[in-house]
Amino acid sequence: MGESNLAYGTRRPMMGRDSGWLIGSDLVAIFLALVGQIFLTKALLTEDYGIYIVALDAFATFFLIIDLGLPTLIARDGANNVNKIWPSILRVYKLQLICSIPFIILAIISTPLIVEEWRESLNLLIICSLVALVHIASYAPRSGLRAAGQAKLEAGTKVIERMVTVLGYIILYSQGSSSVSSFALVFLLGAMIGLIAALGFSYMILKPISDNNSILSDSWLNNKTLLLQALPFAITLGVLPYVIRIEKFIIAGEVGVEAAALFHVAQLAWLAGLVVPQALRAALLPVLGENRNNLVKFQRSLERSLDLCLGILPIGLFSGAIIVYFLLPMAFPEQYIDGSLGASAVDLFMVLLFGWCLTLLSTPTYTALQAGRKPWNFTFLIAVVVIFATIIGYILIDWQASKSDGSGLYAGAIASSITSGFLLLMSIHLSSNWDLIRTRKYQIISTILISAIACYGLTNNSWIAISGIALFYFIPQAIQSISSTDEKLAEE
C-alpha cells in the first residue's frame, strides 16, 4: 500500500517541469499582488500606504529567523526520502514553535520603543506581525510538496492565497473603505487560507506514505545536529530580506515615508520579475540536493540551469519593460508616476531592471551554494551582500538625497543594481564555479554588456534599447536544456 501511494502521489523532482509550475504560479500571484497594490494605493492615503508596507516588511524581516532554515533542508533532502517528509514537517513545527516564543516577546517589548505613535497603529502592527508568522508557517509544507515532485500543488497554494487577498481588497475598495487595518486583516485572511491549503495538500499526499521517521539524512539524526546543519540557512534567512529592502529602509530614513512608498511601487514590478530566479532556485534545489554526491550530475544540472537563465533573460527584460511602461501609469495614482514625489516609478524601474538581469544570471551558482557541502559559504555570501548593500546604499542615497528627493531615489535604484552585480560575482567565487563561467565566458560577458546597454536605452528612451533583441539568440538552447534535463532524469 505504501509503495502504491508513493508512486501515485509523489514523483521525482525535475527542474524544467517544476520551475515551469513555480514560475507560472508566481507570475500569476505577482500579477494578483500588483492588482491588490493598485487598489491599496487608490484606497489609502500615501502616508498610510507607506506605513503599511514598511510595517509588513519590518515584521517579515524580524520574524524570518524563526524559519530556522529547516524548510530549506526539507527541500534539499526530501527527494531521497519522500516517505519521511510529513513527520519532518511536524518536527520542524515543534522546533519553530519553541523558537518563536522569545522573538514574539522581544517584538512586544521593542515595538513601543521603536514606533513613537504605536498606540494609534496598534491594530495594524499586530495584524502585520501575524501575517509574517503565518507566512513562515507555510514554508515547511510547501517545501515538502516541492521535494515530493508536487510543485504544482505548492504553486496552487500561492495562487489561492493571492486570489483571496485581492478579492478582499476589491470588496473593501468597492465599499469605500480607507481603513488600513481592514486591508491588513484581509491580507492575513489570505495568508491563513494559503497555509491551510499547503497543510491540506501535504497531509493528503505525504501522510499516507509516512513511516513516522523524520530522519531525512544524516543532518536529521537529532535536534542538535539538525539545528546546526540548518543554522547557516537560518542566519541567511534572517538577513536575506535586507538585500531587497535595505534601499527602501534607507530612503524612508533619509528622504521620507512617501518617498519609500514611491520606491516600493517601482520595486513592485521588479519584485514581480524576481519570482523567476526565485522559482528557478526552488525547482533547482531538490535536483541539486538529490545529486549533491554526484559531481557530474551536479555540474550538468548547473550548466542546464544557466542555459535556462540565458533564455529567460531577454523575455523578462522586454516583457517587464513593456508592461511597466504602458500599464503602470494606468494602474497607479498620478503622484507615483508624474514625478511630484521626486521621481517616476516607471523611470526608477528601468534602472532596477539591469539588477534583475544580474540576479537571474546568479541563479545557478547561488543555488549551488545552498545545495553544496559548505552551507556556511551560502551564509557568508548573503551576509557580505547585505553589508555591501548597506554601505553602498547609504553612501549613494545619503550623498544624493542632500541634492534632491529625486536624486536620492535614483541613487537607491542604482545601488540596488550594483548590489546585484556583487551578488553574481560572489556567488561564482564562493561556489567555486569559475571553470563553468570560463567555458561560457563569451555568452555571459556578452549577455551582461547587451543587457546593460538595453537597460540604459530604456532608462533614457533611446533607440539603443533594441540592441537587447540579440539576447533572443539564447532561447533555443534554453528550450533544449529543459527537455533534455527532464528526459534524462526520467530515464535515470
C-alpha positions as CSV (number, residue, x, y, z in Angstrom):
1,M,0.0,0.0,0.0
2,G,2.8,2.4,0.9
3,E,4.6,1.8,-2.4
4,S,1.4,2.3,-4.3
5,N,0.6,5.6,-2.6
6,L,4.2,6.7,-3.1
7,A,4.1,6.0,-6.8
8,Y,0.7,7.6,-7.2
9,G,1.0,10.7,-5.0
10,T,4.7,11.7,-5.4
11,R,7.2,11.8,-8.2
12,R,10.8,12.8,-8.8
13,P,11.6,16.5,-8.8
14,M,12.5,17.8,-12.3
15,M,13.9,21.3,-12.9
16,G,12.1,22.0,-16.2
17,R,8.6,20.8,-15.1
18,D,8.8,22.1,-11.5
19,S,10.3,25.5,-12.5
20,G,7.5,25.9,-15.0
21,W,4.8,25.4,-12.4
22,L,6.5,27.7,-9.9
23,I,7.3,30.4,-12.4
24,G,3.8,30.3,-13.8
25,S,2.1,30.4,-10.4
26,D,4.5,33.1,-9.1
27,L,3.8,35.3,-12.1
28,V,0.0,34.8,-11.6
29,A,0.5,35.5,-7.8
30,I,2.5,38.6,-8.5
31,F,0.0,39.9,-11.1
32,L,-2.7,39.5,-8.5
33,A,-0.5,41.2,-5.9
34,L,0.0,44.1,-8.3
35,V,-3.8,44.4,-8.7
36,G,-4.1,44.4,-5.0
37,Q,-1.4,47.1,-4.7
38,I,-3.4,49.2,-7.2
39,F,-6.5,49.1,-5.0
40,L,-4.4,49.8,-1.9
41,T,-2.8,52.9,-3.4
42,K,-6.2,54.2,-4.6
43,A,-8.0,53.5,-1.3
44,L,-5.3,54.6,1.2
45,L,-3.5,57.9,1.8
46,T,0.1,57.9,0.6
47,E,1.3,58.1,4.2
48,D,-0.9,55.2,5.4
49,Y,0.2,53.1,2.5
50,G,3.8,53.8,3.3
51,I,3.3,52.9,6.9
52,Y,1.6,49.7,5.9
53,I,4.3,48.4,3.6
54,V,7.1,49.4,5.9
55,A,5.3,47.6,8.8
56,L,4.9,44.4,6.7
57,D,8.5,44.5,5.6
58,A,9.8,45.2,9.1
59,F,7.9,42.3,10.7
60,A,8.6,39.9,7.8
61,T,12.3,40.7,8.3
62,F,12.3,40.4,12.1
63,F,10.4,37.1,12.3
64,L,12.0,35.3,9.4
65,I,14.7,33.9,11.7
66,I,12.0,31.7,13.2
67,D,12.1,29.8,10.0
68,L,15.4,28.3,11.3
69,G,16.4,27.3,7.8
70,L,14.6,24.0,8.3
71,P,12.2,24.1,5.3
72,T,15.3,24.6,3.1
73,L,16.7,21.3,4.4
74,I,13.3,19.6,3.7
75,A,13.6,20.8,0.1
76,R,17.2,19.7,-0.2
77,D,17.0,16.3,1.5
78,G,13.3,15.3,1.0
79,A,13.6,13.9,-2.6
80,N,15.6,10.9,-1.4
81,N,13.3,10.0,1.4
82,V,9.8,11.1,0.4
83,N,8.0,8.9,3.0
84,K,9.8,10.8,5.8
85,I,8.7,14.3,4.7
86,W,5.5,14.5,6.7
87,P,7.0,13.6,10.1
88,S,9.8,16.0,9.2
89,I,7.2,18.8,8.7
90,L,5.7,18.1,12.1
91,R,9.2,18.1,13.7
92,V,10.0,21.4,12.1
93,Y,6.8,22.9,13.5
94,K,7.7,21.8,17.0
95,L,11.1,23.5,16.8
96,Q,9.8,26.6,15.2
97,L,7.1,27.0,17.9
98,I,9.7,26.9,20.6
99,C,11.9,29.4,18.8
100,S,9.1,31.8,18.2
101,I,8.3,32.5,21.8
102,P,11.4,34.7,22.6
103,F,11.0,36.6,19.3
104,I,7.4,37.3,19.9
105,I,8.2,38.6,23.4
106,L,11.0,40.7,22.0
107,A,8.7,42.2,19.4
108,I,6.1,43.1,22.1
109,I,8.8,44.9,24.1
110,S,10.7,46.6,21.3
111,T,7.9,47.8,19.1
112,P,6.7,50.6,21.5
113,L,10.3,51.7,21.9
114,I,10.9,52.0,18.1
115,V,7.5,53.2,16.9
116,E,6.6,56.5,18.6
117,E,2.9,56.5,17.8
118,W,2.5,52.8,18.3
119,R,-0.9,53.2,20.1
120,E,-2.5,54.7,17.0
121,S,-1.2,51.9,14.9
122,L,-1.5,49.0,17.4
123,N,-4.1,47.0,15.4
124,L,-2.1,47.4,12.2
125,L,1.1,46.3,13.9
126,I,-0.5,43.2,15.4
127,I,-2.0,42.1,12.1
128,C,1.2,42.7,10.2
129,S,3.1,40.6,12.7
130,L,0.6,37.8,12.4
131,V,0.9,37.9,8.6
132,A,4.6,37.3,8.9
133,L,4.2,34.4,11.3
134,V,1.6,32.7,9.1
135,H,3.8,33.0,6.0
136,I,6.7,31.4,7.9
137,A,4.4,28.5,8.9
138,S,3.6,27.8,5.3
139,Y,7.2,27.3,4.2
140,A,7.6,23.8,5.6
141,P,4.6,22.1,3.9
142,R,5.3,23.9,0.6
143,S,8.9,22.7,0.7
144,G,7.6,19.2,1.4
145,L,5.3,19.3,-1.7
146,R,8.2,20.5,-3.9
147,A,10.6,17.8,-2.6
148,A,7.9,15.2,-3.4
149,G,7.7,16.4,-7.0
150,Q,4.3,18.2,-6.4
151,A,5.5,21.7,-7.2
152,K,2.1,22.2,-9.0
153,L,0.3,21.9,-5.6
154,E,2.7,24.3,-4.0
155,A,2.0,26.6,-6.9
156,G,-1.7,26.3,-6.3
157,T,-1.5,27.3,-2.6
158,K,0.3,30.6,-3.6
159,V,-2.3,31.4,-6.2
160,I,-5.2,30.7,-3.8
161,E,-3.6,32.9,-1.1
162,R,-3.4,35.9,-3.6
163,M,-6.8,35.4,-5.0
164,V,-8.4,35.6,-1.6
165,T,-6.4,38.7,-0.7
166,V,-7.1,40.6,-3.9
167,L,-10.8,39.7,-3.7
168,G,-10.9,41.0,-0.2
169,Y,-9.2,44.2,-1.3
170,I,-11.7,44.7,-4.1
171,I,-14.6,44.3,-1.8
172,L,-13.2,46.8,0.7
173,Y,-12.5,49.3,-2.1
174,S,-15.9,48.9,-3.6
175,Q,-17.4,49.7,-0.1
176,G,-15.3,52.9,0.1
177,S,-13.2,51.7,3.0
178,S,-10.0,53.6,3.7
179,S,-9.1,51.7,6.9
180,V,-5.5,50.4,6.6
181,S,-6.2,47.9,9.4
182,S,-9.1,46.4,7.4
183,F,-6.9,45.9,4.3
184,A,-4.2,44.3,6.5
185,L,-6.8,42.0,8.0
186,V,-7.8,40.8,4.5
187,F,-4.1,40.1,3.8
188,L,-3.9,38.0,7.0
189,L,-7.0,36.0,5.9
190,G,-5.4,35.2,2.5
191,A,-2.2,34.1,4.2
192,M,-4.1,31.8,6.6
193,I,-6.0,30.2,3.7
194,G,-2.8,29.7,1.8
195,L,-1.3,27.9,4.9
196,I,-4.4,25.7,5.3
197,A,-4.2,24.7,1.6
198,A,-0.5,23.9,1.9
199,L,-1.1,21.8,5.0
200,G,-4.1,20.1,3.5
201,F,-2.3,19.1,0.3
202,S,0.8,17.9,2.2
203,Y,-1.4,15.8,4.5
204,M,-3.3,14.2,1.6
205,I,-0.1,13.4,-0.4
206,L,2.5,12.7,2.2
207,K,0.7,11.4,5.3
208,P,-0.5,8.1,3.7
209,I,3.1,7.1,2.9
210,S,4.6,8.3,6.2
211,D,6.7,5.9,8.2
212,N,6.8,8.2,11.2
213,N,10.6,8.6,10.9
214,S,11.8,12.2,10.4
215,I,15.4,11.3,9.6
216,L,15.7,12.5,6.0
217,S,19.5,12.4,6.0
218,D,22.4,12.4,8.5
219,S,21.6,16.0,9.2
220,W,18.4,15.0,10.8
221,L,19.7,12.4,13.3
222,N,18.9,14.6,16.3
223,N,17.7,18.1,17.0
224,K,21.2,19.4,17.9
225,T,22.7,18.2,14.6
226,L,19.6,19.3,12.7
227,L,19.7,22.9,14.1
228,L,23.5,23.1,13.5
229,Q,23.1,21.9,9.9
230,A,20.2,24.4,9.4
231,L,22.0,27.3,11.2
232,P,23.7,28.6,8.0
233,F,20.3,28.8,6.3
234,A,18.6,30.3,9.4
235,I,21.2,33.1,9.6
236,T,20.9,33.6,5.9
237,L,17.1,33.9,6.0
238,G,17.4,36.3,8.9
239,V,19.5,38.8,6.8
240,L,18.3,37.9,3.3
241,P,15.3,40.2,3.3
242,Y,17.6,43.2,3.8
243,V,19.1,42.6,0.3
244,I,15.9,43.7,-1.4
245,R,14.6,46.0,1.3
246,I,17.7,47.9,2.6
247,E,17.4,50.7,0.0
248,K,13.8,51.2,0.9
249,F,14.6,51.4,4.6
250,I,17.4,53.9,3.9
251,I,15.2,56.0,1.6
252,A,12.5,56.0,4.3
253,G,15.0,57.4,6.8
254,E,16.9,59.8,4.5
255,V,14.1,61.1,2.3
256,G,10.8,60.1,4.0
257,V,7.9,57.7,4.1
258,E,6.2,59.0,1.0
259,A,9.5,58.5,-1.0
260,A,9.7,55.0,0.4
261,A,6.1,54.3,-0.9
262,L,7.1,55.6,-4.3
263,F,10.2,53.4,-4.3
264,H,8.0,50.4,-3.3
265,V,5.8,50.9,-6.3
266,A,8.8,51.0,-8.6
267,Q,10.0,47.8,-6.9
268,L,6.7,46.0,-7.3
269,A,7.3,45.2,-10.9
270,W,11.0,44.5,-10.2
271,L,10.0,42.1,-7.4
272,A,7.5,40.5,-9.8
273,G,10.4,39.7,-12.0
274,L,12.4,38.3,-9.2
275,V,9.9,35.5,-8.8
276,V,11.5,34.0,-11.9
277,P,15.0,33.4,-10.4
278,Q,13.4,32.5,-7.1
279,A,11.2,29.8,-8.8
280,L,14.2,28.5,-10.7
281,R,16.2,28.2,-7.4
282,A,13.2,26.5,-5.7
283,A,13.0,24.0,-8.5
284,L,16.8,23.5,-8.9
285,L,17.5,23.0,-5.2
286,P,15.8,19.5,-4.8
287,V,17.5,18.4,-8.1
288,L,21.0,19.5,-6.9
289,G,20.3,18.1,-3.4
290,E,19.5,14.8,-4.9
291,N,22.7,14.8,-6.9
292,R,25.0,16.5,-4.3
293,N,27.1,13.4,-4.1
294,N,27.4,13.0,-7.8
295,L,29.7,15.8,-9.2
296,V,29.0,15.0,-12.8
297,K,25.2,15.2,-12.5
298,F,25.5,18.2,-10.2
299,Q,27.6,20.2,-12.8
300,R,25.3,19.1,-15.6
301,S,22.3,20.5,-13.8
302,L,24.2,23.8,-13.2
303,E,25.0,24.1,-16.9
304,R,21.4,23.4,-18.0
305,S,20.1,25.9,-15.4
306,L,22.5,28.5,-16.8
307,D,21.1,27.8,-20.3
308,L,17.6,28.3,-19.0
309,C,18.5,31.6,-17.3
310,L,20.1,32.9,-20.5
311,G,17.0,32.1,-22.5
312,I,14.6,33.6,-20.0
313,L,16.6,36.8,-19.6
314,P,15.5,38.6,-22.9
315,I,11.9,37.6,-22.3
316,G,11.9,39.0,-18.9
317,L,13.8,42.1,-19.9
318,F,11.5,43.2,-22.6
319,S,8.2,42.0,-21.2
320,G,9.0,43.7,-17.9
321,A,9.8,47.0,-19.6
322,I,6.7,46.9,-21.8
323,I,4.4,46.1,-19.0
324,V,5.7,48.8,-16.7
325,Y,5.9,51.4,-19.4
326,F,2.3,51.0,-20.5
327,L,0.4,49.6,-17.6
328,L,2.0,51.3,-14.5
329,P,0.8,54.8,-15.4
330,M,-2.7,53.5,-16.0
331,A,-2.8,51.4,-12.8
332,F,-1.4,53.6,-10.1
333,P,-2.4,57.1,-8.9
334,E,-0.8,60.0,-10.7
335,Q,1.5,61.0,-7.9
336,Y,3.5,57.8,-8.3
337,I,4.1,58.5,-12.0
338,D,4.2,62.2,-12.6
339,G,7.4,63.0,-10.6
340,S,5.6,65.1,-7.9
341,L,7.2,62.8,-5.2
342,G,10.6,63.3,-6.7
343,A,10.7,60.8,-9.4
344,S,8.6,58.5,-11.6
345,A,8.1,54.9,-10.6
346,V,8.5,53.9,-14.3
347,D,11.9,55.5,-14.6
348,L,13.1,54.0,-11.3
349,F,12.0,50.6,-12.5
350,M,14.1,50.9,-15.7
351,V,17.2,51.5,-13.5
352,L,16.3,48.4,-11.4
353,L,15.9,46.2,-14.4
354,F,19.6,45.7,-15.0
355,G,19.9,44.4,-11.5
356,W,17.2,41.9,-12.3
357,C,19.3,40.6,-15.2
358,L,22.3,40.1,-13.0
359,T,20.3,38.4,-10.3
360,L,18.9,36.0,-12.8
361,L,22.4,35.1,-14.0
362,S,23.4,34.3,-10.4
363,T,20.7,31.7,-10.0
364,P,22.8,28.5,-10.8
365,T,25.8,29.5,-8.6
366,Y,23.6,30.9,-5.8
367,T,21.6,27.6,-5.6
368,A,24.8,25.5,-5.8
369,L,25.9,27.1,-2.6
370,Q,22.6,26.2,-0.9
371,A,22.8,22.6,-2.1
372,G,26.6,22.2,-1.7
373,R,28.6,20.6,1.2
374,K,29.6,24.0,2.6
375,P,26.4,25.8,3.6
376,W,28.3,28.3,5.7
377,N,29.6,29.7,2.4
378,F,26.0,30.5,1.5
379,T,25.5,32.3,4.8
380,F,28.7,34.2,4.2
381,L,27.5,35.2,0.7
382,I,24.3,36.7,2.0
383,A,26.0,38.4,5.0
384,V,28.6,40.0,2.7
385,V,26.0,41.1,0.2
386,V,23.8,42.7,2.9
387,I,26.8,44.5,4.3
388,F,27.8,45.7,0.8
389,A,24.2,46.8,0.1
390,T,24.0,48.7,3.3
391,I,27.3,50.5,2.7
392,I,26.8,51.3,-1.0
393,G,23.1,52.2,-0.4
394,Y,23.8,54.5,2.5
395,I,26.7,56.3,0.7
396,L,24.8,56.8,-2.5
397,I,21.4,57.7,-1.1
398,D,22.8,60.0,1.6
399,W,25.0,61.7,-0.9
400,Q,22.3,62.3,-3.5
401,A,19.4,62.9,-1.1
402,S,21.1,66.1,0.1
403,K,20.7,67.4,-3.5
404,S,17.0,66.4,-4.0
405,D,14.4,63.7,-3.2
406,G,14.6,62.5,-6.8
407,S,18.3,62.1,-6.8
408,G,18.1,60.1,-3.6
409,L,15.5,57.8,-5.2
410,Y,17.6,57.2,-8.3
411,A,20.7,56.6,-6.1
412,G,18.7,53.8,-4.3
413,A,17.8,52.2,-7.6
414,I,21.5,52.4,-8.8
415,A,22.7,51.0,-5.5
416,S,20.3,48.0,-5.9
417,S,21.7,47.1,-9.3
418,I,25.3,47.4,-8.1
419,T,24.5,45.0,-5.3
420,S,23.0,42.5,-7.7
421,G,26.3,42.6,-9.7
422,F,28.2,42.0,-6.4
423,L,25.9,39.1,-5.6
424,L,26.7,37.5,-9.0
425,L,30.5,37.7,-8.6
426,M,30.5,36.5,-5.0
427,S,28.2,33.5,-5.7
428,I,30.5,32.4,-8.6
429,H,33.6,32.7,-6.3
430,L,32.2,31.0,-3.2
431,S,30.6,28.2,-5.2
432,S,34.0,27.6,-6.9
433,N,32.4,27.7,-10.3
434,W,34.8,29.9,-12.2
435,D,35.5,26.9,-14.5
436,L,31.9,26.9,-15.6
437,I,32.0,30.6,-16.2
438,R,35.2,30.4,-18.2
439,T,33.7,27.8,-20.5
440,R,30.8,30.1,-21.1
441,K,32.6,33.4,-20.7
442,Y,31.7,34.8,-24.2
443,Q,28.0,34.1,-23.7
444,I,27.9,35.5,-20.1
445,I,30.0,38.6,-20.9
446,S,28.0,39.5,-24.0
447,T,24.8,38.9,-22.1
448,I,25.8,41.3,-19.3
449,L,27.0,44.0,-21.8
450,I,24.0,43.8,-24.0
451,S,21.6,43.9,-21.0
452,A,23.4,47.0,-19.7
453,I,23.1,48.8,-23.0
454,A,19.5,47.8,-23.4
455,C,18.6,49.0,-19.9
456,Y,20.4,52.2,-20.4
457,G,18.4,52.8,-23.5
458,L,15.2,52.0,-21.8
459,T,16.1,54.4,-19.0
460,N,16.7,57.2,-21.4
461,N,14.1,56.3,-24.0
462,S,16.8,55.7,-26.5
463,W,16.7,53.5,-29.6
464,I,19.8,51.6,-28.4
465,A,17.4,49.6,-26.2
466,I,16.6,47.4,-29.2
467,S,20.1,46.0,-29.0
468,G,18.7,43.6,-26.4
469,I,17.0,41.7,-29.3
470,A,20.3,40.0,-29.8
471,L,19.7,38.1,-26.5
472,F,16.9,36.1,-28.1
473,Y,19.7,34.0,-29.6
474,F,19.8,32.0,-26.3
475,I,16.1,31.0,-26.3
476,P,16.5,27.8,-28.4
477,Q,19.3,26.4,-26.2
478,A,17.1,27.2,-23.1
479,I,14.2,25.1,-24.6
480,Q,16.6,22.3,-25.4
481,S,18.0,22.3,-21.8
482,I,14.6,21.9,-20.3
483,S,13.6,19.0,-22.5
484,S,16.9,17.2,-22.2
485,T,17.0,17.7,-18.4
486,D,13.6,16.2,-17.8
487,E,14.0,13.4,-20.3
488,K,17.3,12.2,-18.9
489,L,16.2,12.5,-15.3
490,A,13.1,10.5,-16.2
491,E,15.3,7.7,-17.8
492,E,17.6,7.7,-14.7
